Amino acid sequence: MTAKLLWLWHEMWSDGRLRATEEVLAVHVDAGEGRSSPFPEEQRRRVEAMRVEVPEHASRKIALG
């Protein structure tokens, strides 16, 4: 997480096996200003409180080959 960006990693597990992943990069936008802006402090604290270690397999380069 940065002041304006939030990186999310989702995993779907079934029968003890990792079946799917999703990576999302979210940008906080001030709707009144119409542009990116830092997260409000309360939101930033709440997100930081939920933070877990990044899985080793997260954010690998995707390529067609």
N, C-alpha and C positions, 0 to 999 in steps of 0.2 A: 504494500500500500504506500502510495505517495500522498502528497497533499490533495491532489486532484484525481488520482487513478486508484482503482480497486481491482486487483487480480483475483479471480475466483477459479477454483478447480473443483469439478464435480466428478464423482466416481459412481458407477452403478455396478453392484456386486450381485451375483446370483449363484447359488450352490457353492459358495466359498471361492468363486472365481471372479476376477475383474472382467466385466463384459463390455463396458463402455466408459469413455471419459469425455469431458467437455471442459474447455478452457475459455473463460470470458474476461475481457478487459473492459471495465466500465469506467466512464468518465463522469465526474460530478458536474452538472450544468446548473447554473443559476438561471432559472426560467425568466426571471425579471430582466436580467442582463443579456440573455441569449448567448452566453458563452461559458466556457469552463471556469470553475472557481474552486477554491479549497473546500473540502468537506467541513461542515460545522463541527465544532469540537466534540459535542455530545455524540454525534454519529461516529466520528473517528474513534473515540474511546470505546464505544460499543463493538465496533468491528475489530479493533485490536484485542478486545477481551475474548473474541471467538477464534483468534488466530491459532493455527496448528502448523506443524512442520510441513514443509513442501515435500511431496513424495519424490523419490529419486527419478521416477519415470515421467514426471510432469514437464511440460514445456519443451518437448523434444521437437526438432525440426521435422516438418512434414514435407515429403517430396514424392513426386510421381516418378516412377522409374522403370 
